[in-house]
């Protein structure tokens, strides 16, 4: 895929929605199982990695996502590298946020693919951060713009639903819950689409 074709706004939004919608069932079940087992030491390490990263990696390749994907023991294999990567990301982003917010957003986008590169490609933390920065170079504001458009669209839909169900609190709450639940799946789909497009040559 040429640089001009990567992260096209319309195509990426469409793909993100398609990926998120396709995997609503497996993601919901895995989220439910994660909540049920989050209190179990050590197991919760693998389930957290599987939920936040493993599912996205599989979705990016169009692979079948099992209902018990988060329990795959292979995720615990990379727990040291994964949490080292997350720790480095958090430290770097927090420092950058002190420089009037925007640098923190830029670094967050630049390193956003690093956890996936650790789990899916087996990269070490520093290698994953550098590779993520290279893969997102020239695309960070496009990534931001696509996510921003998604939030704007859902905010508009939220306002419309608010107007429709303003006289019924229960229907209003149900509609908002369904809407922002769907946004959660779309954001997972967008992350999978970003990873798929920007790391296809890695």
Secondary structure as UniProt FT lines:
FT   TURN            3..7
FT   HELIX           9..22
FT   HELIX           24..37
FT   TURN            38..39
FT   TURN            41..42
FT   HELIX           43..49
FT   HELIX           50..54
FT   HELIX           55..60
FT   TURN            61..62
FT   TURN            67..68
FT   HELIX           69..71
FT   HELIX           73..78
FT   HELIX           79..97
FT   TURN            98..101
FT   HELIX           102..110
FT   TURN            111..113
FT   HELIX           114..121
FT   HELIX           125..136
FT   TURN            137..139
FT   HELIX           140..164
FT   TURN            165..167
FT   HELIX           169..198
FT   TURN            199..201
//
